[in-house]
Amino acid sequence: MAILPIIWAPDPVLKTKCKPVEAVDDEVRRLVDDMLATMYAAPGVGLAAPQIGVEKRVIVVDVAGKDEKPQPIALINPEITWASDDTQVYEEGCLSLPEMYADVERPARVKVRYLDRDGARQEIEGDGLMAVCLQHEIDHIDGVLFVDRISALKRNMIMKKMVKAKKLRSREQAA
Protein backbone atom coordinates (compact mmCIF):
# COMPACT_ATOMS: atom_id res chain seq x y z
CA MET A 1 0.00 0.00 0.00
CA ALA A 2 1.33 3.38 -1.02
CA ILE A 3 0.66 6.71 0.62
CA LEU A 4 -0.04 9.06 -2.27
CA PRO A 5 0.10 12.86 -2.48
CA ILE A 6 -3.26 14.57 -2.01
CA ILE A 7 -4.16 17.21 -4.56
CA TRP A 8 -5.01 20.63 -3.14
CA ALA A 9 -7.67 22.97 -4.47
CA PRO A 10 -7.83 24.77 -6.74
CA ASP A 11 -6.97 22.06 -9.25
CA PRO A 12 -8.98 21.13 -12.35
CA VAL A 13 -9.00 17.40 -11.50
CA LEU A 14 -11.06 18.20 -8.40
CA LYS A 15 -13.76 19.70 -10.62
CA THR A 16 -13.96 16.65 -12.92
CA LYS A 17 -16.96 14.32 -13.04
CA CYS A 18 -15.32 10.90 -12.70
CA LYS A 19 -15.88 7.88 -14.92
CA PRO A 20 -17.56 4.71 -13.60
CA VAL A 21 -15.38 1.70 -12.86
CA GLU A 22 -16.01 -0.92 -15.56
CA ALA A 23 -14.84 -3.95 -13.55
CA VAL A 24 -13.63 -4.42 -9.99
CA ASP A 25 -10.24 -6.03 -10.53
CA ASP A 26 -6.84 -6.14 -8.83
CA GLU A 27 -6.00 -2.64 -10.11
CA VAL A 28 -9.13 -1.21 -8.46
CA ARG A 29 -8.45 -3.14 -5.23
CA ARG A 30 -4.88 -1.75 -5.21
CA LEU A 31 -6.32 1.75 -5.71
CA VAL A 32 -8.67 1.19 -2.75
CA ASP A 33 -5.78 0.00 -0.56
CA ASP A 34 -3.63 3.00 -1.54
CA MET A 35 -6.56 5.36 -0.90
CA LEU A 36 -7.14 3.89 2.57
CA ALA A 37 -3.42 4.15 3.43
CA THR A 38 -3.40 7.76 2.19
CA MET A 39 -6.59 8.65 4.10
CA TYR A 40 -5.33 7.17 7.38
CA ALA A 41 -1.92 8.85 7.01
CA ALA A 42 -3.46 12.28 6.35
CA PRO A 43 -5.44 11.68 8.74
CA GLY A 44 -9.00 11.86 7.45
CA VAL A 45 -12.36 10.08 7.52
CA GLY A 46 -12.90 9.96 3.77
CA LEU A 47 -11.07 10.20 0.46
CA ALA A 48 -12.19 10.21 -3.17
CA ALA A 49 -10.10 9.03 -6.11
CA PRO A 50 -9.83 12.48 -7.78
CA GLN A 51 -8.11 13.75 -4.63
CA ILE A 52 -5.14 11.58 -5.62
CA GLY A 53 -5.48 12.39 -9.32
CA VAL A 54 -7.52 9.34 -10.40
CA GLU A 55 -10.69 10.14 -12.33
CA LYS A 56 -12.65 7.05 -11.23
CA ARG A 57 -15.83 6.73 -9.17
CA VAL A 58 -14.14 5.28 -6.08
CA ILE A 59 -14.36 6.55 -2.50
CA VAL A 60 -13.24 5.25 0.87
CA VAL A 61 -14.59 6.18 4.29
CA ASP A 62 -13.97 5.28 7.92
CA VAL A 63 -15.83 7.27 10.57
CA ALA A 64 -14.75 5.08 13.52
CA GLY A 65 -13.67 7.12 16.52
CA LYS A 66 -10.05 7.32 17.69
CA ASP A 67 -10.62 4.67 20.37
CA GLU A 68 -12.59 2.36 18.08
CA LYS A 69 -11.38 -0.39 15.77
CA PRO A 70 -11.03 0.93 12.18
CA GLN A 71 -14.08 0.24 10.00
CA PRO A 72 -12.92 1.02 6.45
CA ILE A 73 -15.51 0.94 3.67
CA ALA A 74 -14.63 1.08 -0.04
CA LEU A 75 -17.45 2.24 -2.29
CA ILE A 76 -17.05 1.75 -6.03
CA ASN A 77 -19.52 3.52 -8.34
CA PRO A 78 -21.51 4.81 -5.34
CA GLU A 79 -24.86 6.49 -5.92
CA ILE A 80 -27.25 8.06 -3.46
CA THR A 81 -30.59 6.27 -3.86
CA TRP A 82 -32.45 8.11 -1.10
CA ALA A 83 -31.93 11.22 1.03
CA SER A 84 -34.02 12.36 3.97
CA ASP A 85 -36.03 15.57 3.84
CA ASP A 86 -34.65 16.60 7.23
CA THR A 87 -31.24 18.20 7.14
CA GLN A 88 -28.29 18.75 9.42
CA VAL A 89 -25.56 21.35 9.49
CA TYR A 90 -22.06 19.98 9.99
CA GLU A 91 -18.71 21.73 10.03
CA GLU A 92 -16.88 20.14 7.11
CA GLY A 93 -13.25 20.11 6.19
CA CYS A 94 -11.43 18.41 3.34
CA LEU A 95 -8.00 16.89 2.78
CA SER A 96 -7.84 18.87 -0.49
CA LEU A 97 -8.53 22.11 1.41
CA PRO A 98 -6.36 21.63 4.52
CA GLU A 99 -7.25 23.66 7.59
CA MET A 100 -10.31 25.17 5.86
CA TYR A 101 -13.71 24.56 7.46
CA ALA A 102 -17.28 25.71 6.93
CA ASP A 103 -20.78 24.76 8.02
CA VAL A 104 -22.57 22.83 5.27
CA GLU A 105 -26.25 21.84 5.28
CA ARG A 106 -27.02 18.40 3.85
CA PRO A 107 -29.69 15.71 4.22
CA ALA A 108 -29.43 14.11 7.67
CA ARG A 109 -29.69 10.53 6.35
CA VAL A 110 -28.87 8.86 3.03
CA LYS A 111 -28.91 5.43 1.41
CA VAL A 112 -26.09 4.64 -0.99
CA ARG A 113 -25.83 1.74 -3.43
CA TYR A 114 -22.32 0.70 -4.49
CA LEU A 115 -19.99 -2.14 -5.40
CA ASP A 116 -17.62 -3.42 -2.72
CA ARG A 117 -13.98 -4.40 -3.27
CA ASP A 118 -15.14 -7.83 -4.49
CA GLY A 119 -17.56 -6.35 -7.03
CA ALA A 120 -20.66 -7.33 -5.04
CA ARG A 121 -23.60 -4.89 -4.99
CA GLN A 122 -24.13 -3.41 -1.52
CA GLU A 123 -26.25 -0.75 0.13
CA ILE A 124 -25.44 1.33 3.17
CA GLU A 125 -27.61 3.74 5.13
CA GLY A 126 -25.88 6.48 7.03
CA ASP A 127 -26.78 9.24 9.43
CA GLY A 128 -24.72 11.75 11.40
CA LEU A 129 -21.06 11.85 10.40
CA MET A 130 -21.47 8.83 8.08
CA ALA A 131 -24.18 10.64 6.08
CA VAL A 132 -22.02 13.76 5.81
CA CYS A 133 -18.96 11.76 4.79
CA LEU A 134 -20.78 9.73 2.14
CA GLN A 135 -22.32 12.85 0.58
CA HIS A 136 -19.04 14.81 0.75
CA GLU A 137 -17.04 12.05 -0.97
CA ILE A 138 -19.71 11.35 -3.61
CA ASP A 139 -19.69 15.10 -4.32
CA HIS A 140 -15.94 14.77 -5.02
CA ILE A 141 -16.46 12.17 -7.76
CA ASP A 142 -19.06 14.51 -9.28
CA GLY A 143 -16.56 17.40 -9.31
CA VAL A 144 -18.16 19.23 -6.36
CA LEU A 145 -16.24 20.53 -3.33
CA PHE A 146 -17.83 21.36 0.01
CA VAL A 147 -17.09 25.04 -0.64
CA ASP A 148 -19.43 24.84 -3.65
CA ARG A 149 -22.24 24.34 -1.11
CA ILE A 150 -21.61 27.50 0.94
CA SER A 151 -22.07 31.20 0.24
CA ALA A 152 -20.02 32.77 -2.54
CA LEU A 153 -18.43 35.16 -0.03
CA LYS A 154 -17.18 32.35 2.24
CA ARG A 155 -16.14 30.22 -0.75
CA ASN A 156 -14.09 33.07 -2.25
CA MET A 157 -12.36 33.73 1.08
CA ILE A 158 -11.42 30.05 1.45
CA MET A 159 -10.25 29.73 -2.15
CA LYS A 160 -8.05 32.85 -1.86
CA LYS A 161 -6.42 31.30 1.21
CA MET A 162 -5.95 28.04 -0.70
CA VAL A 163 -4.24 29.79 -3.63
CA LYS A 164 -1.80 31.42 -1.18
CA ALA A 165 -1.23 28.13 0.69
CA LYS A 166 -0.59 26.29 -2.58
CA LYS A 167 1.96 28.89 -3.70
CA LEU A 168 3.73 28.69 -0.36
CA ARG A 169 3.73 24.88 -0.51
CA SER A 170 5.22 24.97 -4.03
CA ARG A 171 7.98 27.32 -2.90
CA GLU A 172 8.78 25.12 0.09
CA GLN A 173 8.91 22.00 -2.08
CA ALA A 174 11.19 23.73 -4.57
CA ALA A 175 13.62 24.84 -1.84
C-alpha atoms as an extended CHARMM CRD file, in Angstrom:
* protein
*
       175  EXT
         1         1  MET       CA              0.0000000000        0.0000000000        0.0000000000  PROA      1               0.0000000000
         2         2  ALA       CA              1.3300000000        3.3780000000       -1.0190000000  PROA      2               0.0000000000
         3         3  ILE       CA              0.6630000000        6.7150000000        0.6230000000  PROA      3               0.0000000000
         4         4  LEU       CA             -0.0440000000        9.0600000000       -2.2710000000  PROA      4               0.0000000000
         5         5  PRO       CA              0.1030000000       12.8610000000       -2.4770000000  PROA      5               0.0000000000
         6         6  ILE       CA             -3.2640000000       14.5680000000       -2.0070000000  PROA      6               0.0000000000
         7         7  ILE       CA             -4.1620000000       17.2140000000       -4.5640000000  PROA      7               0.0000000000
         8         8  TRP       CA             -5.0110000000       20.6330000000       -3.1370000000  PROA      8               0.0000000000
         9         9  ALA       CA             -7.6740000000       22.9730000000       -4.4750000000  PROA      9               0.0000000000
        10        10  PRO       CA             -7.8290000000       24.7720000000       -6.7350000000  PROA      10              0.0000000000
        11        11  ASP       CA             -6.9690000000       22.0640000000       -9.2460000000  PROA      11              0.0000000000
        12        12  PRO       CA             -8.9800000000       21.1280000000      -12.3500000000  PROA      12              0.0000000000
        13        13  VAL       CA             -8.9960000000       17.3990000000      -11.5010000000  PROA      13              0.0000000000
        14        14  LEU       CA            -11.0570000000       18.2030000000       -8.3950000000  PROA      14              0.0000000000
        15        15  LYS       CA            -13.7620000000       19.6970000000      -10.6230000000  PROA      15              0.0000000000
        16        16  THR       CA            -13.9600000000       16.6480000000      -12.9250000000  PROA      16              0.0000000000
        17        17  LYS       CA            -16.9550000000       14.3170000000      -13.0350000000  PROA      17              0.0000000000
        18        18  CYS       CA            -15.3210000000       10.8970000000      -12.7030000000  PROA      18              0.0000000000
        19        19  LYS       CA            -15.8760000000        7.8780000000      -14.9190000000  PROA      19              0.0000000000
        20        20  PRO       CA            -17.5560000000        4.7100000000      -13.6010000000  PROA      20              0.0000000000
        21        21  VAL       CA            -15.3770000000        1.6980000000      -12.8650000000  PROA      21              0.0000000000
        22        22  GLU       CA            -16.0150000000       -0.9220000000      -15.5630000000  PROA      22              0.0000000000
        23        23  ALA       CA            -14.8440000000       -3.9490000000      -13.5500000000  PROA      23              0.0000000000
        24        24  VAL       CA            -13.6320000000       -4.4160000000       -9.9930000000  PROA      24              0.0000000000
        25        25  ASP       CA            -10.2370000000       -6.0310000000      -10.5300000000  PROA      25              0.0000000000
        26        26  ASP       CA             -6.8410000000       -6.1380000000       -8.8330000000  PROA      26              0.0000000000
        27        27  GLU       CA             -6.0000000000       -2.6450000000      -10.1070000000  PROA      27              0.0000000000
        28        28  VAL       CA             -9.1330000000       -1.2130000000       -8.4570000000  PROA      28              0.0000000000
        29        29  ARG       CA             -8.4510000000       -3.1370000000       -5.2310000000  PROA      29              0.0000000000
        30        30  ARG       CA             -4.8770000000       -1.7460000000       -5.2120000000  PROA      30              0.0000000000
        31        31  LEU       CA             -6.3210000000        1.7490000000       -5.7140000000  PROA      31              0.0000000000
        32        32  VAL       CA             -8.6700000000        1.1930000000       -2.7480000000  PROA      32              0.0000000000
        33        33  ASP       CA             -5.7790000000       -0.0040000000       -0.5580000000  PROA      33              0.0000000000
        34        34  ASP       CA             -3.6290000000        3.0000000000       -1.5420000000  PROA      34              0.0000000000
        35        35  MET       CA             -6.5550000000        5.3580000000       -0.8980000000  PROA      35              0.0000000000
        36        36  LEU       CA             -7.1350000000        3.8910000000        2.5720000000  PROA      36              0.0000000000
        37        37  ALA       CA             -3.4200000000        4.1490000000        3.4330000000  PROA      37              0.0000000000
        38        38  THR       CA             -3.4010000000        7.7590000000        2.1910000000  PROA      38              0.0000000000
        39        39  MET       CA             -6.5930000000        8.6450000000        4.1010000000  PROA      39              0.0000000000
        40        40  TYR       CA             -5.3310000000        7.1680000000        7.3840000000  PROA      40              0.0000000000
        41        41  ALA       CA             -1.9200000000        8.8520000000        7.0100000000  PROA      41              0.0000000000
        42        42  ALA       CA             -3.4640000000       12.2840000000        6.3530000000  PROA      42              0.0000000000
        43        43  PRO       CA             -5.4380000000       11.6750000000        8.7390000000  PROA      43              0.0000000000
        44        44  GLY       CA             -8.9990000000       11.8570000000        7.4510000000  PROA      44              0.0000000000
        45        45  VAL       CA            -12.3630000000       10.0810000000        7.5190000000  PROA      45              0.0000000000
        46        46  GLY       CA            -12.9000000000        9.9560000000        3.7660000000  PROA      46              0.0000000000
        47        47  LEU       CA            -11.0660000000       10.2030000000        0.4560000000  PROA      47              0.0000000000
        48        48  ALA       CA            -12.1870000000       10.2100000000       -3.1650000000  PROA      48              0.0000000000
        49        49  ALA       CA            -10.0960000000        9.0280000000       -6.1110000000  PROA      49              0.0000000000
        50        50  PRO       CA             -9.8300000000       12.4750000000       -7.7790000000  PROA      50              0.0000000000
        51        51  GLN       CA             -8.1090000000       13.7530000000       -4.6330000000  PROA      51              0.0000000000
        52        52  ILE       CA             -5.1360000000       11.5780000000       -5.6220000000  PROA      52              0.0000000000
        53        53  GLY       CA             -5.4820000000       12.3950000000       -9.3240000000  PROA      53              0.0000000000
        54        54  VAL       CA             -7.5190000000        9.3360000000      -10.4000000000  PROA      54              0.0000000000
        55        55  GLU       CA            -10.6890000000       10.1360000000      -12.3290000000  PROA      55              0.0000000000
        56        56  LYS       CA            -12.6490000000        7.0480000000      -11.2350000000  PROA      56              0.0000000000
        57        57  ARG       CA            -15.8260000000        6.7320000000       -9.1670000000  PROA      57              0.0000000000
        58        58  VAL       CA            -14.1410000000        5.2830000000       -6.0820000000  PROA      58              0.0000000000
        59        59  ILE       CA            -14.3590000000        6.5510000000       -2.5040000000  PROA      59              0.0000000000
        60        60  VAL       CA            -13.2350000000        5.2480000000        0.8730000000  PROA      60              0.0000000000
        61        61  VAL       CA            -14.5930000000        6.1800000000        4.2910000000  PROA      61              0.0000000000
        62        62  ASP       CA            -13.9750000000        5.2780000000        7.9160000000  PROA      62              0.0000000000
        63        63  VAL       CA            -15.8260000000        7.2660000000       10.5720000000  PROA      63              0.0000000000
        64        64  ALA       CA            -14.7510000000        5.0840000000       13.5210000000  PROA      64              0.0000000000
        65        65  GLY       CA            -13.6700000000        7.1210000000       16.5250000000  PROA      65              0.0000000000
        66        66  LYS       CA            -10.0540000000        7.3150000000       17.6870000000  PROA      66              0.0000000000
        67        67  ASP       CA            -10.6160000000        4.6740000000       20.3720000000  PROA      67              0.0000000000
        68        68  GLU       CA            -12.5900000000        2.3630000000       18.0780000000  PROA      68              0.0000000000
        69        69  LYS       CA            -11.3810000000       -0.3900000000       15.7700000000  PROA      69              0.0000000000
        70        70  PRO       CA            -11.0330000000        0.9310000000       12.1760000000  PROA      70              0.0000000000
        71        71  GLN       CA            -14.0810000000        0.2410000000       10.0010000000  PROA      71              0.0000000000
        72        72  PRO       CA            -12.9230000000        1.0230000000        6.4470000000  PROA      72              0.0000000000
        73        73  ILE       CA            -15.5090000000        0.9450000000        3.6700000000  PROA      73              0.0000000000
        74        74  ALA       CA            -14.6310000000        1.0830000000       -0.0360000000  PROA      74              0.0000000000
        75        75  LEU       CA            -17.4540000000        2.2360000000       -2.2930000000  PROA      75              0.0000000000
        76        76  ILE       CA            -17.0490000000        1.7450000000       -6.0280000000  PROA      76              0.0000000000
        77        77  ASN       CA            -19.5180000000        3.5190000000       -8.3430000000  PROA      77              0.0000000000
        78        78  PRO       CA            -21.5130000000        4.8120000000       -5.3430000000  PROA      78              0.0000000000
        79        79  GLU       CA            -24.8610000000        6.4850000000       -5.9240000000  PROA      79              0.0000000000
        80        80  ILE       CA            -27.2500000000        8.0580000000       -3.4610000000  PROA      80              0.0000000000
        81        81  THR       CA            -30.5920000000        6.2660000000       -3.8630000000  PROA      81              0.0000000000
        82        82  TRP       CA            -32.4470000000        8.1150000000       -1.0960000000  PROA      82              0.0000000000
        83        83  ALA       CA            -31.9300000000       11.2180000000        1.0250000000  PROA      83              0.0000000000
        84        84  SER       CA            -34.0240000000       12.3640000000        3.9720000000  PROA      84              0.0000000000
        85        85  ASP       CA            -36.0310000000       15.5690000000        3.8370000000  PROA      85              0.0000000000
        86        86  ASP       CA            -34.6500000000       16.6030000000        7.2300000000  PROA      86              0.0000000000
        87        87  THR       CA            -31.2400000000       18.2030000000        7.1400000000  PROA      87              0.0000000000
        88        88  GLN       CA            -28.2900000000       18.7490000000        9.4200000000  PROA      88              0.0000000000
        89        89  VAL       CA            -25.5570000000       21.3500000000        9.4910000000  PROA      89              0.0000000000
        90        90  TYR       CA            -22.0630000000       19.9810000000        9.9900000000  PROA      90              0.0000000000
        91        91  GLU       CA            -18.7100000000       21.7280000000       10.0300000000  PROA      91              0.0000000000
        92        92  GLU       CA            -16.8780000000       20.1430000000        7.1080000000  PROA      92              0.0000000000
        93        93  GLY       CA            -13.2510000000       20.1130000000        6.1900000000  PROA      93              0.0000000000
        94        94  CYS       CA            -11.4280000000       18.4060000000        3.3430000000  PROA      94              0.0000000000
        95        95  LEU       CA             -7.9990000000       16.8920000000        2.7760000000  PROA      95              0.0000000000
        96        96  SER       CA             -7.8410000000       18.8740000000       -0.4930000000  PROA      96              0.0000000000
        97        97  LEU       CA             -8.5280000000       22.1140000000        1.4090000000  PROA      97              0.0000000000
        98        98  PRO       CA             -6.3650000000       21.6300000000        4.5180000000  PROA      98              0.0000000000
        99        99  GLU       CA             -7.2490000000       23.6630000000        7.5880000000  PROA      99              0.0000000000
       100       100  MET       CA            -10.3130000000       25.1660000000        5.8630000000  PROA      100             0.0000000000
       101       101  TYR       CA            -13.7080000000       24.5600000000        7.4580000000  PROA      101             0.0000000000
       102       102  ALA       CA            -17.2790000000       25.7150000000        6.9270000000  PROA      102             0.0000000000
       103       103  ASP       CA            -20.7850000000       24.7640000000        8.0180000000  PROA      103             0.0000000000
       104       104  VAL       CA            -22.5740000000       22.8260000000        5.2700000000  PROA      104             0.0000000000
       105       105  GLU       CA            -26.2450000000       21.8370000000        5.2810000000  PROA      105             0.0000000000
       106       106  ARG       CA            -27.0200000000       18.4010000000        3.8550000000  PROA      106             0.0000000000
       107       107  PRO       CA            -29.6900000000       15.7110000000        4.2160000000  PROA      107             0.0000000000
       108       108  ALA       CA            -29.4300000000       14.1120000000        7.6670000000  PROA      108             0.0000000000
       109       109  ARG       CA            -29.6950000000       10.5270000000        6.3480000000  PROA      109             0.0000000000
       110       110  VAL       CA            -28.8700000000        8.8560000000        3.0300000000  PROA      110             0.0000000000
       111       111  LYS       CA            -28.9100000000        5.4300000000        1.4090000000  PROA      111             0.0000000000
       112       112  VAL       CA            -26.0940000000        4.6440000000       -0.9920000000  PROA      112             0.0000000000
       113       113  ARG       CA            -25.8290000000        1.7410000000       -3.4330000000  PROA      113             0.0000000000
       114       114  TYR       CA            -22.3150000000        0.7020000000       -4.4880000000  PROA      114             0.0000000000
       115       115  LEU       CA            -19.9860000000       -2.1380000000       -5.3980000000  PROA      115             0.0000000000
       116       116  ASP       CA            -17.6180000000       -3.4230000000       -2.7180000000  PROA      116             0.0000000000
       117       117  ARG       CA            -13.9840000000       -4.4000000000       -3.2740000000  PROA      117             0.0000000000
       118       118  ASP       CA            -15.1440000000       -7.8340000000       -4.4900000000  PROA      118             0.0000000000
       119       119  GLY       CA            -17.5620000000       -6.3460000000       -7.0340000000  PROA      119             0.0000000000
       120       120  ALA       CA            -20.6640000000       -7.3260000000       -5.0390000000  PROA      120             0.0000000000
       121       121  ARG       CA            -23.6030000000       -4.8920000000       -4.9940000000  PROA      121             0.0000000000
       122       122  GLN       CA            -24.1330000000       -3.4130000000       -1.5190000000  PROA      122             0.0000000000
       123       123  GLU       CA            -26.2460000000       -0.7490000000        0.1280000000  PROA      123             0.0000000000
       124       124  ILE       CA            -25.4440000000        1.3320000000        3.1750000000  PROA      124             0.0000000000
       125       125  GLU       CA            -27.6060000000        3.7350000000        5.1270000000  PROA      125             0.0000000000
       126       126  GLY       CA            -25.8770000000        6.4830000000        7.0330000000  PROA      126             0.0000000000
       127       127  ASP       CA            -26.7790000000        9.2380000000        9.4280000000  PROA      127             0.0000000000
       128       128  GLY       CA            -24.7230000000       11.7500000000       11.4010000000  PROA      128             0.0000000000
       129       129  LEU       CA            -21.0600000000       11.8530000000       10.3980000000  PROA      129             0.0000000000
       130       130  MET       CA            -21.4670000000        8.8270000000        8.0770000000  PROA      130             0.0000000000
       131       131  ALA       CA            -24.1820000000       10.6420000000        6.0750000000  PROA      131             0.0000000000
       132       132  VAL       CA            -22.0200000000       13.7560000000        5.8130000000  PROA      132             0.0000000000
       133       133  CYS       CA            -18.9560000000       11.7610000000        4.7950000000  PROA      133             0.0000000000
       134       134  LEU       CA            -20.7790000000        9.7280000000        2.1350000000  PROA      134             0.0000000000
       135       135  GLN       CA            -22.3180000000       12.8480000000        0.5760000000  PROA      135             0.0000000000
       136       136  HSD       CA            -19.0400000000       14.8080000000        0.7530000000  PROA      136             0.0000000000
       137       137  GLU       CA            -17.0430000000       12.0500000000       -0.9670000000  PROA      137             0.0000000000
       138       138  ILE       CA            -19.7100000000       11.3540000000       -3.6060000000  PROA      138             0.0000000000
       139       139  ASP       CA            -19.6950000000       15.0970000000       -4.3240000000  PROA      139             0.0000000000
       140       140  HSD       CA            -15.9440000000       14.7720000000       -5.0210000000  PROA      140             0.0000000000
       141       141  ILE       CA            -16.4650000000       12.1680000000       -7.7610000000  PROA      141             0.0000000000
       142       142  ASP       CA            -19.0620000000       14.5130000000       -9.2830000000  PROA      142             0.0000000000
       143       143  GLY       CA            -16.5590000000       17.4020000000       -9.3110000000  PROA      143             0.0000000000
       144       144  VAL       CA            -18.1550000000       19.2290000000       -6.3620000000  PROA      144             0.0000000000
       145       145  LEU       CA            -16.2380000000       20.5310000000       -3.3300000000  PROA      145             0.0000000000
       146       146  PHE       CA            -17.8350000000       21.3570000000        0.0100000000  PROA      146             0.0000000000
       147       147  VAL       CA            -17.0870000000       25.0370000000       -0.6430000000  PROA      147             0.0000000000
       148       148  ASP       CA            -19.4270000000       24.8380000000       -3.6480000000  PROA      148             0.0000000000
       149       149  ARG       CA            -22.2390000000       24.3400000000       -1.1070000000  PROA      149             0.0000000000
       150       150  ILE       CA            -21.6110000000       27.4990000000        0.9390000000  PROA      150             0.0000000000
       151       151  SER       CA            -22.0710000000       31.1990000000        0.2360000000  PROA      151             0.0000000000
       152       152  ALA       CA            -20.0190000000       32.7730000000       -2.5410000000  PROA      152             0.0000000000
       153       153  LEU       CA            -18.4340000000       35.1560000000       -0.0280000000  PROA      153             0.0000000000
       154       154  LYS       CA            -17.1820000000       32.3460000000        2.2400000000  PROA      154             0.0000000000
       155       155  ARG       CA            -16.1440000000       30.2230000000       -0.7480000000  PROA      155             0.0000000000
       156       156  ASN       CA            -14.0940000000       33.0700000000       -2.2530000000  PROA      156             0.0000000000
       157       157  MET       CA            -12.3640000000       33.7340000000        1.0830000000  PROA      157             0.0000000000
       158       158  ILE       CA            -11.4180000000       30.0550000000        1.4470000000  PROA      158             0.0000000000
       159       159  MET       CA            -10.2530000000       29.7270000000       -2.1510000000  PROA      159             0.0000000000
       160       160  LYS       CA             -8.0550000000       32.8550000000       -1.8630000000  PROA      160             0.0000000000
       161       161  LYS       CA             -6.4230000000       31.3020000000        1.2130000000  PROA      161             0.0000000000
       162       162  MET       CA             -5.9460000000       28.0420000000       -0.6950000000  PROA      162             0.0000000000
       163       163  VAL       CA             -4.2380000000       29.7910000000       -3.6300000000  PROA      163             0.0000000000
       164       164  LYS       CA             -1.8000000000       31.4160000000       -1.1790000000  PROA      164             0.0000000000
       165       165  ALA       CA             -1.2270000000       28.1350000000        0.6890000000  PROA      165             0.0000000000
       166       166  LYS       CA             -0.5880000000       26.2880000000       -2.5830000000  PROA      166             0.0000000000
       167       167  LYS       CA              1.9590000000       28.8920000000       -3.7050000000  PROA      167             0.0000000000
       168       168  LEU       CA              3.7330000000       28.6910000000       -0.3570000000  PROA      168             0.0000000000
       169       169  ARG       CA              3.7290000000       24.8810000000       -0.5070000000  PROA      169             0.0000000000
       170       170  SER       CA              5.2220000000       24.9700000000       -4.0280000000  PROA      170             0.0000000000
       171       171  ARG       CA              7.9840000000       27.3210000000       -2.8990000000  PROA      171             0.0000000000
       172       172  GLU       CA              8.7780000000       25.1240000000        0.0950000000  PROA      172             0.0000000000
       173       173  GLN       CA              8.9060000000       21.9980000000       -2.0790000000  PROA      173             0.0000000000
       174       174  ALA       CA             11.1920000000       23.7300000000       -4.5730000000  PROA      174             0.0000000000
       175       175  ALA       CA             13.6200000000       24.8420000000       -1.8410000000  PROA      175             0.0000000000
